[in-house]
């Protein structure tokens, strides 16, 4: 547990230009620095680092963040490791909490992240105590080093083992975290029992969920995941991505498999760039996350009917996220194998050789659509076009869309123009504007503009700003949190203020603010513009308050109003 005050001081003292330049040589480009992006392949620089904002951003792949975020993304460090690394660079010592200093906090109910980490520690300890669980992992070919790297644990049999770790077993936080279940009679019990436990990490390396696998093959279900929680949405997360990021960039590809054991077994044999979807089909969110690390994604599925069904779902779900620079390929193993068994029987070289035979997405789509269609009769060709139409309409990558349309037109014996007229798709030229949405400059709302200027110059905030601010909308809360944070940290740089806002703002909103911050012209006179924005906001809130008050007073008859209310009503209406 690193004090927030230390993180603030660290972000204010460190220079992101020095941090990035150690790994990616930067060149001066006006007020900023630039380089070819280290997170995706490109020939011309689109990666910029701002010394004023202490922020990096890539126009190509959209990745952005602070010095801490850069070390986490580029070196694959956890949040804590990145803080320690930065501290070493600037000669600071990370404060260490002693057991005595933690005693008072033990009386309090822990938060969600702390709860998940305590549970992960408990499961790791229990694994060491269970010869049966250890033998199972050894039988699957796992070494102690790999088990430790993935922080694998064991949930012992029994109904309330977590009570030994959490004296507040009836606390709402345990149920919210998905660690306990409550039945209709109000009886609580541990969700995971007699299972090998795989912690699921977010991009900071924090435990946000678990996957539990049975030891006894007769038990069901084989895999059991944490439910959806405020920390964990399975459609957004990939198992093993936090640990695999560096290996993905080094290999130039990511391998997507179906199970936790596949990821761990592949890592045991030196294939450390594998990740797994969490009991759900691959989603556009997954594709977007992987695109930040690499331009090549290989999906590996079992060759049986279930594996082929899962592969087709993954392909269809990936369509909206496709870009012309992305390669998606599909590998099908023999029916008797999954990635775990295949790599154990044939080894790393054979597995990577098999990956070279993976089908490109366009070829896989054509193959799948024509698998049961001989394309001999006119009716066959109509059926083929009908099946291809919804697929083509989802692909937003203009070059890939054009080439796939041409191939489908050839197979059905029509011209591209004829097919275009039949299935009424916009021409590829009409989609060009959608290929680079990150570079477009949209109008920023008054609330956002106010917050962005506070990020750039926190000392502009005033205590009295909180007096005229009211309302509970997302924009209202955002402005309030920004003012409060700036008042507490008046000399902090934008990166330090952003780090503080992470605890209070929705992740989507935070990403939008970060993107807008990068586009903000840092040569402006923020003090002058901020005063104008403050005046506009203040007037906006005043009008909103008067309008609400006017509605309330108008609901009463004139005879019901007091003299004071009548005077107030006259004042408002005269404005």
C-alpha positions in Angstrom: 0.0 0.0 0.0 1.8 3.1 -1.3 0.5 6.4 0.1 -1.3 8.6 -2.5 0.7 11.6 -1.3 3.9 9.8 -2.4 2.5 8.9 -5.8 1.5 12.6 -6.3 5.0 13.8 -5.3 6.6 11.2 -7.6 4.5 12.2 -10.7 5.3 15.8 -10.0 9.0 15.2 -9.8 9.5 12.7 -12.6 9.9 13.9 -16.2 8.1 11.6 -18.7 10.4 12.7 -21.5 13.4 11.1 -19.7 11.3 8.0 -18.8 10.2 7.3 -22.4 13.5 8.4 -24.0 15.4 5.6 -22.1 13.3 3.0 -24.0 12.2 4.9 -27.2 14.6 7.6 -28.5 12.6 10.8 -28.9 13.1 13.7 -31.3 12.1 17.3 -30.6 9.0 18.3 -32.5 7.9 21.8 -31.6 6.8 21.9 -28.0 6.6 18.1 -27.8 8.7 15.1 -28.6 7.9 12.4 -31.1 8.9 8.8 -32.2 7.5 5.8 -34.0 5.1 4.2 -31.6 6.6 1.3 -29.5 3.2 -0.3 -29.2 2.4 -1.0 -32.8 4.3 -1.1 -36.1 4.5 2.1 -38.1 6.8 3.8 -40.5 6.2 7.4 -39.7 6.0 8.8 -36.1 2.6 9.2 -34.6 3.7 8.8 -31.0 4.1 12.1 -29.1 5.2 13.0 -25.6 4.3 16.3 -23.9 6.6 17.6 -21.3 4.0 20.2 -20.2 1.2 17.7 -19.8 3.5 14.9 -18.7 1.5 12.6 -21.0 2.1 10.4 -24.0 -0.3 9.7 -26.8 -0.3 7.8 -30.1 -2.5 9.0 -32.9 -2.2 5.6 -34.6 -3.3 3.1 -32.0 -4.8 5.5 -29.4 -2.6 4.4 -26.5 -1.9 7.1 -23.9 -1.0 7.7 -20.3 1.4 9.0 -17.7 5.0 7.9 -16.9 3.6 5.1 -14.6 1.3 3.9 -17.4 4.2 3.9 -19.9 6.4 1.6 -17.8 3.4 -0.7 -17.2 2.6 -0.9 -20.9 6.1 -1.0 -22.3 7.9 -3.1 -19.6 4.9 -5.2 -18.5 5.3 -4.0 -14.9 2.6 -3.9 -12.3 1.5 -0.6 -10.9 3.6 -1.1 -7.7 6.6 -2.2 -9.7 6.3 0.9 -12.0 6.1 3.2 -9.0 9.3 1.6 -7.5 11.1 1.9 -10.9 10.2 5.6 -11.3 11.2 6.2 -7.6 14.7 4.8 -8.3 15.1 7.1 -11.4 14.5 10.2 -9.3 16.2 9.1 -6.1 13.1 8.7 -4.0 12.4 5.9 -1.5 9.0 4.3 -1.6 7.5 4.4 1.9 6.9 0.9 3.4 3.9 0.3 5.6 4.7 -1.6 8.8 2.4 -4.2 10.3 1.8 -1.9 13.3 0.7 0.9 11.0 -1.8 -1.5 9.4 -3.4 -2.7 12.6 -6.0 0.1 12.9 -7.1 -0.5 9.2 -7.7 -4.2 10.0 -10.7 -3.1 12.0 -12.3 -1.5 9.0 -14.1 -3.4 6.2 -11.6 -3.5 3.2 -12.5 -2.2 -0.3 -13.1 -4.3 -3.3 -9.5 -4.4 -4.7 -8.0 -5.0 -1.2 -10.6 -7.8 -0.7 -9.7 -9.5 -4.0 -6.0 -9.3 -3.2 -6.5 -10.8 0.3 -8.5 -13.6 -1.2 -5.8 -14.3 -3.8 -3.2 -14.4 -1.0 -5.4 -16.9 0.9 -5.7 -19.2 -2.1 -2.0 -19.1 -2.8 -1.3 -20.1 0.8 -3.9 -22.9 0.6 -2.2 -24.3 -2.5 1.0 -24.9 -0.5 -1.0 -26.9 2.1 -2.7 -29.2 -0.4 -0.6 -32.1 -1.8 -3.6 -33.1 -3.9 -3.7 -29.7 -5.7 0.0 -29.6 -6.1 0.1 -33.1 -7.6 -2.7 -32.1 -10.0 -0.7 -29.1 -11.3 2.5 -31.3 -11.6 0.5 -33.8 -13.5 -0.5 -31.1 -15.9 3.3 -30.4 -16.4 3.4 -27.1 -14.5 6.5 -26.0 -12.6 6.4 -24.1 -9.4 7.9 -21.1 -11.1 5.1 -20.9 -13.7 2.4 -21.4 -11.0 4.0 -18.6 -8.9 4.2 -16.3 -12.0 0.5 -16.7 -12.6 -0.2 -16.5 -8.8 -2.2 -19.8 -9.1 -3.9 -20.9 -5.8 -6.4 -23.4 -4.4 -9.8 -23.0 -2.8 -10.1 -25.8 -0.3 -13.3 -27.9 0.2 -15.7 -26.5 2.8 -18.4 -23.9 2.9 -16.9 -20.9 4.8 -13.1 -21.1 4.5 -12.9 -17.3 3.7 -14.2 -16.5 7.2 -10.7 -17.2 8.5 -9.4 -14.3 6.3 -12.4 -12.0 6.6 -13.9 -11.6 10.1 -16.6 -9.5 8.5 -17.9 -12.5 6.6 -21.4 -11.0 6.4 -20.0 -7.8 4.9 -21.7 -6.7 1.7 -18.2 -6.2 0.0 -17.6 -10.0 -0.1 -20.9 -10.6 -2.0 -20.2 -7.6 -4.3 -16.8 -8.9 -5.1 -18.3 -12.3 -6.0 -16.4 -14.3 -3.4 -19.5 -15.4 -1.4 -23.0 -16.5 -2.4 -26.1 -16.0 -0.3 -29.0 -18.5 -0.7 -32.7 -17.9 -0.3 -32.5 -18.7 3.4 -29.9 -15.9 3.9 -27.1 -18.5 4.5 -23.7 -17.4 3.1 -21.0 -19.7 1.7 -17.8 -19.5 -0.4 -18.4 -19.3 -4.2 -15.2 -21.3 -4.9 -14.7 -24.7 -3.3 -12.1 -27.4 -4.1 -10.9 -25.7 -7.2 -7.6 -24.6 -8.7 -7.8 -20.8 -8.6 -6.5 -18.5 -11.4 -6.5 -14.8 -10.5 -7.6 -12.4 -13.3 -5.6 -9.1 -13.4 -6.5 -5.7 -14.8 -4.0 -3.6 -16.8 -2.4 -2.4 -13.5 -1.8 -6.0 -12.3 -4.5 -5.8 -9.7 -6.7 -8.8 -9.0 -10.2 -8.1 -10.2 -11.7 -11.6 -10.5 -11.0 -15.4 -10.4 -11.4 -18.4 -12.5 -11.8 -21.7 -10.7 -11.0 -25.1 -12.4 -12.1 -28.5 -10.9 -9.6 -31.1 -9.9 -12.0 -34.0 -10.0 -13.1 -34.5 -13.7 -16.5 -35.7 -12.5 -17.3 -32.3 -10.9 -19.1 -29.6 -12.9 -18.9 -27.0 -14.2 -15.3 -27.6 -15.4 -14.6 -23.8 -15.2 -16.3 -21.4 -12.9 -15.7 -17.6 -13.1 -16.3 -14.7 -10.9 -19.7 -13.0 -11.7 -19.9 -9.5 -13.2 -18.8 -7.0 -10.5 -17.9 -3.3 -10.4 -14.3 -4.4 -11.0 -14.8 -7.3 -13.4 -16.7 -7.4 -16.8 -15.8 -10.6 -18.5 -16.5 -9.2 -22.0 -13.8 -6.6 -21.4 -11.0 -8.6 -19.8 -8.5 -11.2 -21.2 -6.9 -13.8 -18.9 -3.1 -13.5 -18.9 -2.9 -10.2 -20.8 -1.2 -8.3 -18.0 1.7 -10.9 -17.9 1.8 -11.4 -21.7 2.1 -7.8 -22.9 5.9 -7.8 -23.2 6.0 -11.2 -24.9 3.2 -10.1 -27.3 5.2 -7.1 -28.4 8.5 -9.1 -28.7 6.8 -11.9 -30.8 4.8 -9.5 -32.9 1.6 -11.5 -32.3 -1.0 -12.4 -29.7 -2.4 -15.9 -29.4 -6.0 -16.2 -28.2 -7.0 -19.6 -26.7 -10.1 -20.8 -24.9 -9.0 -21.8 -21.3 -6.8 -20.7 -18.4 -4.8 -24.0 -18.5 -4.1 -23.4 -22.1 -2.5 -20.0 -21.3 -0.5 -21.4 -18.4 0.7 -24.6 -20.2 1.8 -22.6 -23.3 3.8 -20.2 -21.0 5.4 -23.3 -19.4 6.7 -24.2 -22.9 8.0 -20.7 -23.7 4.9 -19.4 -25.6 4.2 -16.5 -23.3 2.1 -14.4 -25.7 -1.1 -16.4 -25.2 -4.3 -15.0 -23.6 -7.8 -16.4 -23.1 -11.3 -15.0 -23.2 -13.1 -15.5 -19.9 -15.9 -17.9 -20.6 -17.3 -15.8 -23.3 -16.8 -15.3 -27.0 -14.1 -12.8 -28.1 -15.6 -9.3 -28.2 -14.7 -6.1 -30.0 -13.4 -4.8 -26.6 -10.9 -7.8 -26.6 -9.8 -7.0 -30.1 -9.3 -3.3 -29.3 -7.2 -4.2 -26.2 -5.0 -6.6 -28.2 -4.6 -4.1 -31.1 -2.8 -1.8 -28.6 -0.1 -4.5 -28.3 0.2 -6.0 -31.8 -1.0 -6.0 -35.4 -1.4 -9.8 -35.6 -3.9 -11.9 -33.6 -4.1 -15.7 -34.0 -7.2 -17.5 -32.6 -6.5 -21.1 -31.7 -9.5 -23.4 -31.3 -10.1 -27.1 -30.9 -11.0 -28.8 -34.2 -14.3 -30.3 -32.9 -17.7 -28.8 -33.6 -17.7 -26.7 -30.4 -14.4 -25.2 -31.3 -15.5 -24.3 -34.8 -18.6 -22.7 -33.5 -16.6 -20.7 -31.0 -14.2 -19.6 -33.8 -17.0 -18.4 -36.0 -18.5 -16.4 -33.1 -15.1 -14.8 -32.4 -14.7 -13.9 -36.1 -18.2 -12.3 -36.3 -17.7 -10.4 -33.0 -14.3 -9.0 -34.2 -15.7 -7.5 -37.5 -16.6 -4.1 -36.0 -13.1 -3.6 -34.6 -11.2 -4.5 -37.8 -8.7 -2.1 -39.3 -6.6 -2.5 -42.5 -3.4 -2.8 -40.5 -4.7 -5.8 -38.4 -4.1 -9.4 -39.3 -6.6 -11.9 -37.8 -5.9 -15.6 -38.4 -7.5 -18.8 -37.3 -5.8 -22.0 -36.3 -7.7 -25.3 -35.7 -5.9 -28.1 -33.9 -6.7 -31.8 -34.5 -10.0 -32.9 -32.9 -8.2 -34.9 -30.1 -6.1 -31.9 -29.0 -6.4 -28.5 -27.3 -3.5 -26.1 -27.0 -2.5 -27.6 -23.6 -2.3 -31.2 -24.8 -0.8 -30.2 -28.2 2.1 -28.2 -26.8 2.9 -30.9 -24.2 3.0 -33.7 -26.8 4.7 -31.9 -29.7 6.5 -28.9 -28.1 7.0 -25.2 -28.8 8.5 -25.5 -32.3 5.7 -27.7 -33.6 3.0 -25.5 -32.1 4.6 -22.3 -33.6 5.0 -24.1 -37.0 1.2 -25.0 -36.9 0.5 -21.3 -36.3 2.1 -20.5 -39.6 -0.7 -22.4 -41.3 -3.5 -20.4 -39.6 -6.2 -19.1 -42.0 -6.4 -15.4 -42.6 -9.8 -13.9 -41.6 -11.0 -13.3 -45.2 -10.1 -16.8 -46.3 -11.7 -18.3 -43.2 -14.9 -16.3 -43.9 -15.1 -17.5 -47.5 -14.3 -21.1 -46.4 -17.0 -21.1 -43.8 -19.7 -19.6 -46.0 -19.0 -22.1 -48.8 -18.5 -25.2 -46.6 -22.0 -26.5 -47.3 -22.6 -24.5 -50.5 -21.3 -25.9 -53.8 -22.0 -22.5 -55.6 -23.3 -24.4 -58.7 -26.9 -23.1 -59.1 -28.1 -19.6 -59.2 -30.0 -20.4 -55.9 -26.7 -21.4 -54.3 -25.2 -18.1 -55.3 -28.1 -16.2 -53.9 -27.8 -18.0 -50.6 -24.1 -17.3 -50.5 -24.7 -13.6 -51.1 -27.5 -13.5 -48.5 -25.1 -15.0 -45.9 -22.2 -12.6 -46.9 -24.3 -9.4 -46.8 -24.5 -8.9 -43.0 -20.8 -9.7 -42.7 -19.7 -7.2 -45.3 -21.8 -4.5 -43.8 -20.0 -4.8 -40.4 -16.5 -4.5 -41.8 -15.3 -0.9 -41.5 -11.7 -1.4 -42.8 -12.0 0.0 -46.4 -9.3 -2.0 -48.1 -10.2 -5.3 -46.5 -13.9 -4.7 -47.3 -13.2 -3.9 -50.9 -11.0 -7.0 -51.5 -13.4 -9.3 -49.8 -16.3 -7.9 -51.8 -14.4 -8.5 -55.0 -13.7 -12.1 -54.1 -17.4 -12.7 -53.2 -18.4 -11.1 -56.5 -16.0 -13.4 -58.4 -17.4 -16.5 -56.7 -21.0 -15.5 -57.5 -20.3 -14.4 -61.1 -21.4 -10.8 -60.7 -19.5 -7.5 -61.1 -18.6 -5.5 -58.0 -21.0 -2.8 -59.1 -23.8 -5.3 -59.5 -23.2 -6.8 -56.1 -23.0 -3.3 -54.6 -26.5 -2.5 -56.0 -28.0 -5.8 -54.8 -26.9 -5.6 -51.2 -27.0 -1.8 -50.9 -23.7 -1.3 -49.1 -22.0 2.1 -48.9 -19.0 2.3 -51.2 -15.6 1.9 -49.5 -14.9 5.6 -50.2 -17.7 6.5 -48.0 -16.1 4.7 -45.1 -12.8 6.4 -45.4 -13.7 9.0 -42.8 -14.2 6.3 -40.2 -10.7 4.8 -40.4 -9.1 7.4 -38.1 -11.6 8.7 -35.6 -8.9 9.3 -33.0 -7.5 12.2 -35.0 -10.7 14.1 -35.4 -11.2 17.2 -33.3 -14.7 17.3 -31.9 -16.2 20.3 -30.0 -15.5 20.0 -26.3 -18.4 20.9 -24.0 -18.1 23.8 -21.5 -17.8 21.4 -18.6 -15.1 19.4 -20.2 -13.2 22.6 -21.2 -13.4 23.8 -17.7 -11.9 20.5 -16.4 -9.2 20.4 -19.0 -8.0 23.8 -18.1 -8.0 22.8 -14.4 -5.8 19.8 -15.3 -3.4 22.2 -17.1 -3.3 24.7 -14.2 -4.7 23.4 -11.0 -3.9 26.7 -9.1 -6.9 28.3 -11.0 -9.4 26.5 -8.7 -11.1 28.6 -6.0 -13.1 27.4 -2.9 -16.0 29.6 -3.9 -16.4 27.6 -7.1 -18.0 24.8 -5.0 -20.7 27.2 -3.7 -22.4 27.8 -7.1 -21.9 24.3 -8.4 -24.9 22.0 -7.9 -26.6 19.1 -9.7 -26.0 15.3 -9.9 -25.4 14.7 -13.6 -22.1 13.2 -14.9 -20.9 16.6 -15.9 -21.8 18.1 -12.6 -19.9 15.4 -10.6 -16.9 15.6 -13.0 -16.5 19.4 -12.4 -17.0 19.0 -8.7 -14.3 16.3 -8.4 -11.9 18.2 -10.6 -12.3 21.4 -8.5 -11.8 19.5 -5.2 -8.8 17.6 -6.6 -7.2 20.8 -7.9 -7.8 22.6 -4.5 -6.0 19.8 -2.7 -3.1 19.7 -5.3 -2.7 23.3 -6.6 0.9 22.8 -7.7 0.5 19.4 -9.4 1.0 18.7 -13.1 -1.7 17.3 -15.3 -0.4 13.7 -14.9 -0.7 13.9 -11.1 -4.2 15.4 -11.2 -5.3 12.7 -13.7 -4.1 10.0 -11.4 -6.2 11.4 -8.6 -9.3 11.6 -10.9 -9.0 7.8 -11.7 -10.5 7.0 -8.3 -13.6 9.1 -8.9 -14.5 9.1 -12.6 -16.0 6.4 -14.8 -13.3 4.7 -16.9 -15.0 5.7 -20.2 -15.2 9.4 -19.1 -11.6 9.3 -18.0 -10.5 8.0 -21.4 -12.3 10.7 -23.2 -10.8 13.4 -21.0 -7.3 12.0 -21.6 -7.8 12.0 -25.3 -9.1 15.6 -25.2 -6.3 16.7 -23.0 -3.8 15.5 -25.6 -5.5 17.6 -28.3 -5.6 20.7 -26.1 -3.4 23.5 -27.3 -1.0 24.0 -24.5 0.2 27.5 -25.7 -3.2 29.1 -24.7 -3.5 31.6 -21.9 -5.5 29.3 -19.6 -6.0 31.9 -16.9 -7.9 34.2 -19.2 -10.0 31.5 -20.9 -10.6 29.8 -17.6 -12.1 32.9 -16.1 -14.5 33.1 -19.1 -15.5 29.5 -18.7 -16.0 30.0 -15.0 -18.3 32.9 -15.7 -20.4 31.0 -18.2 -20.7 27.9 -16.0 -21.7 30.1 -13.0 -24.4 31.8 -15.1 -25.6 28.4 -16.4 -26.0 27.0 -12.9 -27.7 30.2 -11.7 -30.2 30.0 -14.6 -30.8 26.3 -13.8 -31.4 27.1 -10.2 -33.8 30.0 -10.9 -35.7 27.9 -13.5 -36.2 25.1 -10.9 -37.3 27.6 -8.3 -39.6 29.3 -10.7 -41.3 26.0 -11.5 -41.7 25.3 -7.8 -43.3 28.8 -7.1 -45.5 28.6 -10.2 -47.1 25.5 -8.8 -48.6 27.6 -6.0 -51.4 30.1 -6.4 -50.5 33.8 -5.8 -52.4 33.8 -2.5 -50.3 30.9 -1.2 -47.0 32.8 -1.7 -45.3 34.7 1.1 -44.2 38.3 0.6 -40.6 37.0 0.3 -41.6 34.4 -2.3 -43.5 37.1 -4.3 -40.5 39.4 -4.3 -38.2 36.5 -5.4 -40.7 35.6 -8.2 -40.7 39.2 -9.4 -36.9 39.3 -9.4 -36.5 36.1 -11.4 -39.1 37.1 -14.0 -37.6 40.5 -14.5 -34.2 39.0 -15.5 
